[in-house]
Amino acid sequence: MKNLTKEKLARGETALGLFSKMSDASLVEQAALAGFDFIIIDMEHGPASFETAQELVRAAELRGMTPIIRVSDAGHASLLRALDIGAHGVQVPQVSTRAAAEAVVRGAKFAPQGERGVCRYTRAAEYTNIEKSAHFARSNAETMVIAHIEGTEGIDNLGQILDVAGIDVIFLGPYDLSQSCGVPGQISHPSVVEKMQQAVKKAAAKGTIVGMFVEDLDAARFWSRSGVRYLAYSVDVGIYYNACRQIVENARKLFQ
């Protein structure tokens, strides 16, 4: 497992990815062939089972794209299963305290950094093809741990969260944050933007990479210029729907 996105971020570059809810390996391959750096397989809001997610991880790896799994919760069993099927990173929702961030790292890393459950008979260990100690060391070095900050509590506690060793990326979720700010769905509302800008500045001061969800190129441009380097551009279902709608609207005009 070579985490190409982690390497890219370490070089100071910006990584571009997307969320995936379609649960179709061919669409994952297409995203990779189009040039995306990473794909976030969404097991929080998407329908994929772990069995399906394993095939999506395999498809991403086949085409040189980094597979990240957004788990449904921060439980150690969820983190363990995502990593054992070969995900190169876990994106964990609703991290709002230092204690929660520390628990995520413990669940995602083998000893001595954490207490991830040990099993060699997994896809991540190449079904015992990798020597035990090499598997543990490689996993700890290559696995990305992404803390998804989704509310004002997480923003307020960000200074303490940033002090947790082992967190690779702080990811800001604008939709849940807008709800927490009292303006549900208004992700461009000044109060939401202000909170996110505060978070980006705090993370920059600690040297931590910031990630964010964006829905259009204007937002991608704005936040990348603000220092965000792990950019998740929209969701595959929305990209596909909007492309279909645009084709239909343009075609209808030809028929008039």
Backbone hydrogen bonds, N-H to C=O, Kabsch-Sander energy under -0.5 kcal/mol:
donor,donor_aa,acceptor,acceptor_aa,energy
3,N,1,M,-0.5
4,L,2,K,-1.3
7,E,3,N,-1.9
8,K,4,L,-2.2
9,L,5,T,-2.6
10,A,6,K,-2.0
11,R,7,E,-1.2
12,G,9,L,-1.7
13,E,8,K,-1.9
15,A,229,R,-3.2
17,G,231,L,-3.0
18,L,38,F,-0.9
19,F,234,S,-2.3
20,S,40,I,-2.7
27,L,24,D,-0.6
28,V,24,D,-1.5
29,E,25,A,-2.3
30,Q,26,S,-2.0
31,A,27,L,-2.0
32,A,28,V,-2.0
33,L,29,E,-2.8
34,A,30,Q,-1.9
35,G,31,A,-0.6
35,G,32,A,-1.2
36,F,31,A,-1.9
37,D,16,L,-3.0
38,F,16,L,-1.1
39,I,66,T,-2.4
40,I,18,L,-2.9
41,I,39,I,-0.8
41,I,68,I,-3.4
42,D,20,S,-2.4
42,D,40,I,-0.7
43,M,41,I,-0.9
43,M,70,R,-2.4
53,A,49,S,-2.9
54,Q,50,F,-2.0
55,E,51,E,-0.9
55,E,52,T,-0.6
56,L,52,T,-1.6
57,V,53,A,-2.6
58,R,54,Q,-2.2
59,A,55,E,-2.1
60,A,56,L,-2.1
61,E,57,V,-2.5
62,L,58,R,-2.2
63,R,59,A,-1.1
63,R,60,A,-0.6
64,G,61,E,-1.5
65,M,60,A,-2.7
66,T,37,D,-2.6
68,I,39,I,-3.0
68,I,66,T,-0.6
69,I,89,G,-2.3
70,R,41,I,-2.3
70,R,68,I,-0.5
71,V,69,I,-0.9
71,V,91,Q,-1.1
79,L,75,G,-2.0
80,L,76,H,-2.7
81,R,77,A,-2.3
82,A,78,S,-1.9
83,L,79,L,-2.3
84,D,80,L,-2.7
85,I,81,R,-1.5
86,G,83,L,-1.4
87,A,82,A,-1.8
88,H,67,P,-2.8
89,G,67,P,-0.7
90,V,144,M,-2.2
91,Q,69,I,-2.5
92,V,90,V,-0.6
92,V,146,I,-2.8
95,V,148,H,-2.4
96,S,94,Q,-0.7
101,A,97,T,-2.0
102,E,98,R,-2.7
103,A,99,A,-2.0
104,V,100,A,-1.9
105,V,101,A,-2.0
106,R,102,E,-2.2
107,G,103,A,-2.0
108,A,104,V,-1.6
109,K,105,V,-1.6
113,Q,110,F,-1.0
114,G,110,F,-1.2
115,E,106,R,-3.0
116,R,109,K,-2.7
119,C,117,G,-0.5
122,T,120,R,-1.6
123,R,84,D,-0.6
124,A,84,D,-2.2
126,E,123,R,-2.0
127,Y,122,T,-3.4
128,T,120,R,-0.8
128,T,125,A,-0.7
129,N,126,E,-1.6
130,I,125,A,-1.7
135,H,131,E,-2.4
136,F,132,K,-2.3
137,A,133,S,-2.3
138,R,134,A,-2.7
139,S,135,H,-2.5
140,N,136,F,-2.2
141,A,137,A,-1.9
142,E,138,R,-2.8
143,T,139,S,-2.4
144,M,88,H,-2.3
146,I,90,V,-2.7
146,I,144,M,-0.6
147,A,145,V,-0.6
147,A,169,V,-2.5
148,H,92,V,-2.6
148,H,146,I,-0.7
149,I,147,A,-0.8
149,I,171,F,-3.5
150,E,148,H,-0.6
155,I,151,G,-1.7
156,D,152,T,-2.9
157,N,153,E,-1.8
158,L,155,I,-1.3
160,Q,157,N,-0.7
161,I,157,N,-2.0
162,L,158,L,-2.8
163,D,160,Q,-0.7
164,V,161,I,-1.7
165,A,163,D,-0.6
167,I,164,V,-1.2
168,D,145,V,-2.2
168,D,166,G,-0.7
169,V,145,V,-1.7
170,I,209,I,-2.5
171,F,147,A,-3.1
171,F,169,V,-0.6
172,L,170,I,-0.5
172,L,211,G,-2.6
173,G,149,I,-2.6
173,G,171,F,-0.6
177,L,173,G,-2.0
178,S,174,P,-2.2
179,Q,175,Y,-1.6
180,S,176,D,-2.3
181,C,177,L,-1.9
182,G,179,Q,-1.3
183,V,178,S,-2.9
185,G,175,Y,-0.6
186,Q,183,V,-2.2
187,I,185,G,-1.6
189,H,186,Q,-1.7
192,V,189,H,-0.8
193,V,189,H,-2.5
194,E,190,P,-2.5
195,K,191,S,-1.6
196,M,192,V,-2.3
197,Q,193,V,-2.6
198,Q,194,E,-2.3
199,A,195,K,-2.0
200,V,196,M,-2.5
201,K,197,Q,-2.2
202,K,198,Q,-2.3
203,A,199,A,-2.5
204,A,200,V,-2.4
205,A,201,K,-2.0
206,K,202,K,-1.0
206,K,203,A,-0.5
207,G,203,A,-0.7
207,G,204,A,-0.8
208,T,203,A,-2.6
209,I,168,D,-0.8
211,G,170,I,-3.1
212,M,230,Y,-2.1
213,F,172,L,-1.1
214,V,232,A,-2.5
220,A,216,D,-2.0
221,R,217,L,-2.7
222,F,218,D,-2.5
223,W,219,A,-2.7
224,S,220,A,-2.1
225,R,221,R,-2.0
226,S,222,F,-0.8
227,G,224,S,-1.0
228,V,223,W,-2.6
229,R,210,V,-1.8
230,Y,210,V,-1.6
231,L,15,A,-2.5
231,L,229,R,-0.6
232,A,212,M,-2.8
232,A,230,Y,-0.6
233,Y,17,G,-3.3
233,Y,231,L,-0.8
234,S,214,V,-2.8
234,S,232,A,-1.0
236,D,19,F,-2.3
239,I,235,V,-2.6
240,Y,236,D,-2.5
241,Y,237,V,-2.3
242,N,238,G,-2.7
243,A,239,I,-2.0
244,C,240,Y,-2.4
245,R,241,Y,-2.8
246,Q,242,N,-2.3
247,I,243,A,-2.0
248,V,244,C,-2.5
249,E,245,R,-2.8
250,N,246,Q,-2.3
251,A,247,I,-2.6
252,R,248,V,-2.7
253,K,249,E,-1.2
254,L,250,N,-0.8
254,L,251,A,-0.8
255,F,251,A,-0.8
255,F,252,R,-0.7
256,Q,252,R,-0.6
256,Q,253,K,-0.6
